[in-house]
Amino acid sequence: MTGRLASIWRHPIKGHGFESLDAVDVEAGRTLPWDRRWAVTHEAAKADGSEWAPCANFSRGAKAPALMAIGARSDEAAGLVTLTHPERPDLTFNPEEDARAFLDWAAPLMPKDRAASARIVRARRRGMTDTDFPSISLAGAASLRALSGKLGRPLDQRRFRANFWVEGLGPWEEFEWVGKTVTIGSVRFSVRERIERCMATTANPKTGRRDADTLGALEDGWGHRDFGVYLVAETSGRVAMGDAVGAVG
């Protein structure tokens, strides 16, 4: 079955904000430009930011649900990011130069019983995604509707921090693509694996408060905690909302 690309999201600072795009330029073997470009280490982290590191080293929504309500806007030319949150004033800053301003801004959103955020780091050769390979994530809108039906309430797609959302597939059809190649517009991607989800998805991206047992619903309804799949770009090109999406083998 062929679907269409319905939404594109990226997250300039890992765990700290989402922004919507109409189109994006994909480069083979790379994460999306400016997606998880930076990450925020905490006081107990072992990562120095020079290379990719596991998510346990970073402040993120699984441990600090209030972070899930951060929105972001990027100004790539100026190197600036603007963050918004329903409980904080807007902040525009340069992550390479103004870490202190950011840490002060984000501090009230961190739980008192968790390690405090310590610094902003950047892995120069790729975005700091949750995988040890340069992944781009894709989720199906029909799967989200199925999970929403299980919970008896509509779920915001931003809970899942996927880069691409596809309309026109059947529920969980994207899982059948693992090991195959898919195209989005003219760009080819290999589908590497399913995404196992964490507590971050239980938090409402409008409020930053946990209000839905997404993990329990996945386990009860389908026997797993997976939602979405990881892709790796095989070719380069531009993808845009409305592009056709489908498996080619």
C-alpha positions as CSV (number, residue, x, y, z in Angstrom):
1,M,0.0,0.0,0.0
2,T,1.2,3.5,-0.8
3,G,0.8,6.4,1.7
4,R,1.7,10.0,1.8
5,L,3.9,12.1,4.0
6,A,1.6,14.0,6.2
7,S,3.9,15.6,8.8
8,I,7.6,16.4,9.2
9,W,9.1,17.1,12.6
10,R,12.6,17.8,13.9
11,H,14.0,18.4,17.4
12,P,17.0,20.8,17.4
13,I,17.9,20.0,21.0
14,K,17.3,16.4,22.0
15,G,14.4,16.2,24.5
16,H,13.8,20.0,24.5
17,G,11.4,21.0,21.8
18,F,9.7,20.0,18.5
19,E,9.2,22.0,15.3
20,S,7.2,21.3,12.2
21,L,8.6,21.6,8.7
22,D,7.0,21.6,5.3
23,A,10.0,20.0,3.6
24,V,13.6,18.9,4.4
25,D,16.7,18.1,2.5
26,V,17.9,14.5,3.3
27,E,21.5,13.4,3.0
28,A,22.4,9.8,2.6
29,G,23.7,8.2,5.7
30,R,22.9,11.2,7.9
31,T,20.3,12.2,10.4
32,L,17.9,15.0,9.4
33,P,19.6,18.4,9.3
34,W,19.3,20.1,12.7
35,D,17.5,17.1,14.3
36,R,19.0,16.4,17.7
37,R,21.9,18.7,16.7
38,W,22.4,19.3,20.3
39,A,21.7,17.4,23.5
40,V,21.7,18.3,27.2
41,T,23.9,16.2,29.5
42,H,23.1,15.9,33.2
43,E,25.3,15.9,36.2
44,A,25.7,12.1,36.2
45,A,26.5,11.8,32.5
46,K,29.6,10.0,31.2
47,A,29.4,11.5,27.7
48,D,31.5,14.4,26.7
49,G,29.5,15.2,23.6
50,S,32.3,14.5,21.1
51,E,30.7,11.3,19.9
52,W,27.3,9.7,19.9
53,A,26.2,8.5,23.3
54,P,23.2,6.6,24.7
55,C,20.1,8.5,25.8
56,A,20.8,7.7,29.5
57,N,23.4,10.5,29.5
58,F,20.9,13.2,28.7
59,S,18.0,15.2,30.2
60,R,14.9,14.0,28.4
61,G,11.1,13.6,28.7
62,A,11.2,10.0,30.0
63,K,12.6,11.4,33.3
64,A,11.3,15.0,33.2
65,P,7.8,15.0,31.6
66,A,7.6,18.8,31.7
67,L,10.2,18.9,28.9
68,M,7.7,17.3,26.6
69,A,5.8,20.6,26.3
70,I,8.7,22.6,24.9
71,G,8.3,23.9,21.4
72,A,11.1,25.1,19.1
73,R,11.8,27.3,16.2
74,S,15.2,27.3,14.4
75,D,17.0,30.1,12.6
76,E,19.7,28.1,10.8
77,A,21.3,31.1,9.2
78,A,21.8,32.9,12.6
79,G,22.5,29.7,14.5
80,L,19.6,30.5,16.9
81,V,16.9,28.4,18.5
82,T,13.8,29.8,20.2
83,L,12.1,27.7,22.8
84,T,8.6,28.0,24.1
85,H,6.8,26.4,27.0
86,P,3.4,27.1,28.6
87,E,5.0,27.8,32.0
88,R,8.1,29.7,30.8
89,P,8.9,32.9,28.9
90,D,10.1,32.4,25.3
91,L,13.9,32.0,25.0
92,T,16.0,32.8,21.9
93,F,19.6,31.8,22.2
94,N,22.6,30.3,20.5
95,P,23.2,26.8,21.8
96,E,26.9,27.0,21.0
97,E,27.4,30.2,23.1
98,D,24.5,30.7,25.5
99,A,24.3,27.5,27.5
100,R,24.0,29.3,30.8
101,A,20.9,31.2,29.7
102,F,19.3,27.9,28.5
103,L,20.2,25.9,31.7
104,D,18.6,28.7,33.8
105,W,15.5,28.7,31.6
106,A,15.1,24.9,31.7
107,A,15.9,24.4,35.4
108,P,12.3,24.9,36.7
109,L,11.1,22.1,34.3
110,M,13.4,19.5,35.8
111,P,12.2,17.3,38.7
112,K,14.1,18.0,42.0
113,D,14.8,14.2,42.4
114,R,16.6,13.9,39.1
115,A,20.2,14.8,38.2
116,A,20.3,18.5,37.1
117,S,21.1,19.4,33.5
118,A,24.7,20.4,33.2
119,R,25.7,21.5,29.7
120,I,24.8,21.5,26.0
121,V,26.9,19.2,23.8
122,R,27.0,18.5,20.1
123,A,28.2,15.4,18.3
124,R,29.7,17.0,15.2
125,R,29.2,14.2,12.7
126,R,25.5,13.4,13.3
127,G,22.4,14.1,15.3
128,M,22.2,12.6,18.8
129,T,19.3,10.3,18.0
130,D,18.5,7.3,20.3
131,T,20.3,4.8,18.0
132,D,24.0,4.1,17.5
133,F,23.3,4.5,13.7
134,P,22.2,7.8,12.1
135,S,18.4,7.2,12.2
136,I,15.4,9.0,10.9
137,S,12.1,7.9,12.5
138,L,8.8,7.2,10.8
139,A,5.3,6.5,12.3
140,G,1.9,5.7,10.9
141,A,-1.1,7.9,11.5
142,A,-3.4,4.8,11.5
143,S,-1.3,3.2,14.2
144,L,-1.8,6.4,16.3
145,R,-5.5,6.2,15.8
146,A,-5.5,2.5,16.8
147,L,-3.6,3.4,20.0
148,S,-5.9,6.4,20.6
149,G,-8.9,4.1,20.3
150,K,-7.4,1.6,22.8
151,L,-7.0,4.5,25.3
152,G,-10.4,6.0,24.4
153,R,-8.9,9.5,23.7
154,P,-7.1,11.2,20.9
155,L,-3.3,11.2,21.2
156,D,-1.1,14.0,19.9
157,Q,1.5,12.7,17.5
158,R,4.2,14.9,19.2
159,R,4.3,12.4,22.1
160,F,6.3,10.1,19.9
161,R,8.9,12.5,18.5
162,A,8.9,10.9,15.1
163,N,10.4,12.7,12.2
164,F,8.0,11.5,9.5
165,W,4.3,10.7,9.8
166,V,2.5,8.8,7.1
167,E,-1.2,8.7,6.2
168,G,-2.8,6.0,4.0
169,L,-1.3,2.9,5.6
170,G,-3.1,0.3,7.7
171,P,-2.5,0.2,11.5
172,W,1.0,-1.1,12.2
173,E,1.7,-1.6,8.5
174,E,5.0,0.2,8.9
175,F,6.2,-2.7,11.0
176,E,6.0,-4.9,7.9
177,W,8.6,-2.7,6.2
178,V,11.5,-3.7,8.5
179,G,14.2,-5.1,6.4
180,K,12.8,-3.5,3.3
181,T,13.4,-0.3,1.3
182,V,10.9,2.5,1.2
183,T,10.7,5.7,-0.9
184,I,9.5,9.1,0.2
185,G,9.2,11.1,-2.9
186,S,12.5,10.4,-4.8
187,V,14.5,9.5,-1.7
188,R,15.2,5.9,-0.7
189,F,15.4,4.7,2.9
190,S,16.2,1.3,4.4
191,V,13.9,0.4,7.3
192,R,16.2,-0.9,10.1
193,E,14.0,-1.8,13.1
194,R,11.0,-1.0,15.2
195,I,11.1,1.6,17.9
196,E,10.6,0.5,21.5
197,R,8.9,3.4,23.4
198,C,9.6,4.8,26.9
199,M,7.8,6.9,29.5
200,A,8.2,10.1,27.5
201,T,5.1,9.1,25.5
202,T,2.9,9.2,28.6
203,A,3.3,13.0,28.8
204,N,1.0,15.4,27.0
205,P,3.0,17.8,24.7
206,K,0.5,20.6,25.4
207,T,1.0,20.5,29.2
208,G,4.1,18.5,30.0
209,R,2.1,16.3,32.4
210,R,1.7,12.5,32.3
211,D,-1.9,11.7,31.5
212,A,-2.0,8.6,29.3
213,D,-0.7,5.0,29.9
214,T,0.6,4.6,26.4
215,L,3.0,1.8,27.3
216,G,0.3,-0.2,29.1
217,A,-2.1,0.2,26.2
218,L,0.5,-1.0,23.7
219,E,1.3,-4.0,25.9
220,D,-2.4,-4.8,26.6
221,G,-3.5,-4.3,23.0
222,W,-0.6,-5.7,21.0
223,G,1.9,-7.3,23.3
224,H,4.8,-4.9,22.8
225,R,5.9,-1.3,23.5
226,D,6.8,-0.5,19.9
227,F,5.6,2.4,17.9
228,G,7.2,3.5,14.6
229,V,10.3,2.4,12.8
230,Y,13.8,3.7,12.3
231,L,15.0,4.5,8.8
232,V,18.4,5.1,7.3
233,A,18.7,7.4,4.2
234,E,20.2,5.5,1.3
235,T,20.1,8.4,-1.1
236,S,20.0,12.2,-0.9
237,G,17.2,14.5,-1.9
238,R,14.4,16.7,-0.8
239,V,11.2,15.3,0.8
240,A,8.1,17.3,1.4
241,M,4.6,17.0,2.9
242,G,2.3,15.3,0.4
243,D,5.1,13.1,-1.1
244,A,4.2,9.5,-1.9
245,V,5.5,6.9,0.6
246,G,5.7,3.2,-0.2
247,A,7.8,0.0,0.1
248,V,9.8,-1.1,-3.0
249,G,11.3,-4.3,-1.7
